Amino acid sequence: MKYSKIFITAFIAIVSGFTFVSCDKDEETTTNDLYASDEYARNLKFDGAIAGEYLGKYIIQTLDKGDNIVKADTIDNVSLYVEGNEMNELVFRNFPISELTTLISKDTTSYLGFDVKSVSNHDLCSPYTKEYEQKDSMIIMHHKPTSISFAAKGLVGNFDYHLYYCFSDNDTAYNVPLKAIYGNHALGNCNIKLRLEKIISDGGYLWERDLSRLYYYIVEFQSRQIITKNKD
């Protein structure tokens, strides 16, 4: 009987130890999964994990020369589509060009020369790149917005302006924990920013972010939930 108790106790200890080791190994596998394969496969896993449609809101921030936010306008129920699987692109749905233009037109240091009411919203595409930081179990994302081009009616004469709105990434990188990308809200903590740099027409610059302006403008997408998640 005494030997039976010793055997049972030893067996329980071995099983418990195996369970703890298994849990630790599962966590390690999940965390380092992207590092365990070649670069091509690793990229596919990350891109597939974050791909999908995210519901959220745009916040248009008006900032002064001291980088202080003097006004913030919110547009709710908008979405961001992340195209992974080698496309590596963020698509900001119905990007608030109209609202942004209206704000600029109210700045006394800006004269745009075209009919603000003729400007409509458009999707904006922004390719992304990534860096892997194994030490910190982190992936660092960068994105580079493309320009948006469209026509707007001029205020004088019967002609259209061909406009180009140019944006930057606001010199911002986004840290995505490896554990988070396998969840249902992979980019939930990434409030992605775009800064308006210039508005160009066929005739030259209509607006540019520089010291002559009272304000400059940032559009931030804040994700609330993922609507659809793409399958690999």
Backbone torsions as a table, in degrees:
resi	resn	phi	psi	omega
1	MET	NA	-40.9	-178.9
2	LYS	-63.5	-42.7	179.7
3	TYR	-67.1	-32.8	179.1
4	SER	-64.5	-42.5	179.3
5	LYS	-63.9	-40.7	-180.0
6	ILE	-64.2	-41.1	-179.6
7	PHE	-64.1	-43.3	-179.4
8	ILE	-64.3	-43.2	179.4
9	THR	-61.6	-43.4	179.8
10	ALA	-65.6	-38.7	-179.9
11	PHE	-63.6	-42.8	179.3
12	ILE	-62.8	-41.2	-179.8
13	ALA	-63.1	-41.0	-179.7
14	ILE	-65.6	-44.7	-180.0
15	VAL	-62.9	-42.8	-179.6
16	SER	-63.2	-43.2	179.1
17	GLY	-63.2	-39.3	178.0
18	PHE	-63.9	-38.4	179.7
19	THR	-63.8	-44.9	-179.4
20	PHE	-65.1	-41.2	179.3
21	VAL	-63.6	-39.7	-179.9
22	SER	-63.8	-43.9	179.8
23	CYS	-61.3	-45.8	-179.9
24	ASP	-62.3	-40.1	-178.8
25	LYS	-67.8	-38.9	177.7
26	ASP	-61.2	-43.6	-179.7
27	GLU	-64.5	-41.2	179.9
28	GLU	-65.1	-39.8	179.8
29	THR	-63.7	-43.3	179.7
30	THR	-62.7	-44.1	-176.7
31	THR	-68.7	-39.6	-173.4
32	ASN	-104.3	13.2	-176.4
33	ASP	-56.4	-38.9	-177.4
34	LEU	-70.8	-19.0	-179.1
35	TYR	-92.9	-9.3	-172.8
36	ALA	-86.3	-3.8	-176.1
37	SER	-124.4	175.9	178.4
38	ASP	-70.4	168.3	-172.3
39	GLU	-60.8	-41.1	-178.3
40	TYR	-62.7	-48.7	179.8
41	ALA	-65.7	-36.6	179.6
42	ARG	-63.1	-43.4	178.9
43	ASN	-63.7	-40.9	178.8
44	LEU	-61.5	-39.7	-179.1
45	LYS	-65.4	-44.1	-179.6
46	PHE	-67.7	-48.1	-178.1
47	ASP	-60.9	-39.8	179.0
48	GLY	-69.0	-32.7	-177.4
49	ALA	-69.8	-35.3	-177.2
50	ILE	-95.2	-7.3	-175.7
51	ALA	-67.4	143.7	178.0
52	GLY	146.6	-175.7	-179.3
53	GLU	-106.7	126.1	-178.4
54	TYR	-110.6	129.9	176.2
55	LEU	-90.1	141.3	179.9
56	GLY	-172.8	-145.2	-178.7
57	LYS	-147.1	153.9	171.5
58	TYR	-97.7	139.0	171.3
59	ILE	-120.6	114.5	178.3
60	ILE	-91.7	114.7	-177.3
61	GLN	-102.3	128.8	172.3
62	THR	-100.8	120.7	-177.0
63	LEU	-118.3	146.8	177.9
64	ASP	-90.2	-175.2	-176.9
65	LYS	-65.2	-19.6	177.2
66	GLY	-91.3	12.5	-180.0
67	ASP	65.9	23.3	176.8
68	ASN	-91.7	136.4	177.8
69	ILE	-78.0	116.6	-179.3
70	VAL	-100.6	-15.4	-179.8
71	LYS	-158.6	142.3	177.7
72	ALA	-139.2	119.8	179.9
73	ASP	-110.5	131.6	-176.0
74	THR	-107.0	134.6	173.5
75	ILE	-120.2	112.7	-173.2
76	ASP	-92.8	170.2	175.9
77	ASN	57.1	50.4	174.5
78	VAL	-118.9	174.4	-176.8
79	SER	-143.1	157.7	174.9
80	LEU	-121.4	128.6	177.4
81	TYR	-105.5	127.4	178.1
82	VAL	-105.2	114.4	179.3
83	GLU	-97.0	101.1	178.6
84	GLY	-92.2	-143.6	175.5
85	ASN	51.5	55.0	175.4
86	GLU	79.7	-12.9	178.3
87	MET	-78.0	-38.3	174.6
88	ASN	52.7	61.7	-175.6
89	GLU	-143.5	139.3	171.2
90	LEU	-100.7	132.4	178.2
91	VAL	-119.3	110.1	179.4
92	PHE	-85.1	108.2	-175.9
93	ARG	-70.4	137.4	173.5
94	ASN	48.6	51.0	-176.5
95	PHE	-60.9	135.9	-167.8
96	PRO	-76.4	61.7	177.3
97	ILE	-64.2	-41.0	-178.3
98	SER	-61.7	-49.6	-179.2
99	GLU	-64.0	-39.0	179.3
100	LEU	-64.5	-42.5	179.8
101	THR	-64.9	-39.3	178.1
102	THR	-60.5	-41.8	178.2
103	LEU	-62.6	-44.5	-178.5
104	ILE	-63.9	-38.8	-177.5
105	SER	-64.9	-20.9	179.6
106	LYS	-85.7	-9.5	177.7
107	ASP	-77.7	122.9	-175.7
108	THR	-66.7	-15.7	178.6
109	THR	-89.2	2.1	-176.6
110	SER	-121.4	133.1	170.6
111	TYR	-129.3	113.1	-172.6
112	LEU	-87.1	-33.3	175.9
113	GLY	85.0	-3.2	177.2
114	PHE	-124.8	165.8	-177.3
115	ASP	-74.8	109.4	-177.4
116	VAL	-59.4	-35.0	-177.3
117	LYS	-69.0	-15.1	179.8
118	SER	-87.2	-0.2	-179.1
119	VAL	-90.3	131.5	178.8
120	SER	-119.2	167.8	-179.1
121	ASN	-82.1	152.1	-179.0
122	HIS	-140.7	159.3	171.6
123	ASP	-71.9	144.2	178.1
124	LEU	-122.3	129.5	-178.8
125	CYS	-101.0	143.8	-179.6
126	SER	-145.0	102.4	177.1
127	PRO	-61.3	146.6	178.7
128	TYR	-122.2	154.4	173.6
129	THR	-125.6	169.9	-176.2
130	LYS	-147.3	150.8	174.6
131	GLU	-126.4	142.3	-178.3
132	TYR	-102.8	125.1	179.3
133	GLU	-114.8	88.9	-174.9
134	GLN	-65.4	-36.3	-178.5
135	LYS	-58.1	-39.6	-177.3
136	ASP	-101.0	8.5	-178.1
137	SER	49.6	47.1	-171.3
138	MET	-136.6	147.0	169.9
139	ILE	-114.5	132.1	-179.4
140	ILE	-103.5	121.1	179.7
141	MET	-104.0	141.2	171.3
142	HIS	-125.9	149.7	175.0
143	HIS	-135.2	152.4	-177.3
144	LYS	-129.8	99.6	-176.8
145	PRO	-62.5	141.2	171.8
146	THR	-86.9	166.4	178.0
147	SER	-81.1	157.6	174.8
148	ILE	-109.0	130.7	179.3
149	SER	-123.6	141.5	-179.7
150	PHE	-167.7	174.7	-179.9
151	ALA	-106.2	145.5	175.7
152	ALA	-138.1	151.6	-177.2
153	LYS	-75.8	137.4	176.9
154	GLY	-76.1	156.1	179.1
155	LEU	-80.6	-25.6	-179.6
156	VAL	-122.8	129.2	178.5
157	GLY	83.6	166.8	-177.5
158	ASN	-101.2	71.9	178.5
159	PHE	-147.0	163.4	179.8
160	ASP	-105.1	147.3	170.4
161	TYR	-90.0	135.0	171.0
162	HIS	-98.5	109.6	-169.5
163	LEU	-104.7	149.9	174.4
164	TYR	-132.3	118.7	175.9
165	TYR	-100.0	121.3	-175.8
166	CYS	-110.3	132.9	-177.0
167	PHE	-123.8	161.0	172.3
168	SER	-125.4	175.9	179.8
169	ASP	-86.6	9.3	-179.8
170	ASN	62.7	25.3	179.1
171	ASP	54.7	39.1	-175.3
172	THR	-119.8	134.1	172.0
173	ALA	-110.5	157.5	-174.8
174	TYR	-123.6	123.8	179.4
175	ASN	-90.1	120.1	-179.3
176	VAL	-114.6	109.7	178.1
177	PRO	-61.3	140.5	-178.2
178	LEU	-59.5	-38.5	-179.2
179	LYS	-63.0	-33.0	-174.7
180	ALA	-70.4	-30.5	-172.8
181	ILE	-70.6	-15.2	178.4
182	TYR	-93.1	2.6	179.0
183	GLY	-87.8	-169.8	-179.1
184	ASN	-90.3	1.7	-177.1
185	HIS	-145.2	63.2	-168.1
186	ALA	-57.4	-38.5	-176.7
187	LEU	-106.5	25.9	-174.4
188	GLY	-61.6	-27.4	-177.8
189	ASN	-98.6	5.4	-178.4
190	CYS	-102.0	102.6	173.6
191	ASN	-89.2	102.6	-167.5
192	ILE	-86.5	129.4	-173.6
193	LYS	-110.9	145.7	172.8
194	LEU	-132.5	132.6	-178.7
195	ARG	-110.6	129.6	176.6
196	LEU	-72.9	126.4	-178.5
197	GLU	-102.4	-41.0	-177.6
198	LYS	-163.3	155.8	170.8
199	ILE	-120.0	124.6	-175.5
200	ILE	-121.1	142.8	171.9
201	SER	-120.7	-179.8	177.9
202	ASP	-59.1	-27.5	-177.0
203	GLY	-90.4	-3.4	179.3
204	GLY	130.8	-158.7	-176.0
205	TYR	-79.2	130.1	174.3
206	LEU	-100.3	-29.9	179.4
207	TRP	-155.6	140.5	177.8
208	GLU	-146.9	141.4	178.6
209	ARG	-74.1	106.8	179.1
210	ASP	-153.6	-178.2	-174.6
211	LEU	-69.9	-13.1	179.7
212	SER	-78.8	-12.0	-178.5
213	ARG	-92.3	144.2	175.8
214	LEU	-71.9	-33.5	-173.6
215	TYR	-136.4	160.3	166.2
216	TYR	-133.6	172.8	-164.5
217	TYR	-136.1	136.1	176.2
218	ILE	-125.7	135.3	172.5
219	VAL	-109.0	124.5	-178.5
220	GLU	-114.7	130.2	173.1
221	PHE	-97.8	121.5	176.7
222	GLN	-108.9	118.4	-177.0
223	SER	-81.6	137.1	178.7
224	ARG	-107.8	-42.7	179.6
225	GLN	-160.9	158.9	176.9
226	ILE	-91.6	132.1	-177.9
227	ILE	-88.5	-52.2	178.3
228	THR	-131.2	142.9	177.9
229	LYS	-116.2	124.8	-177.9
230	ASN	-68.7	149.6	176.2
231	LYS	-100.8	144.3	176.9
232	ASP	-65.6	NA	NA
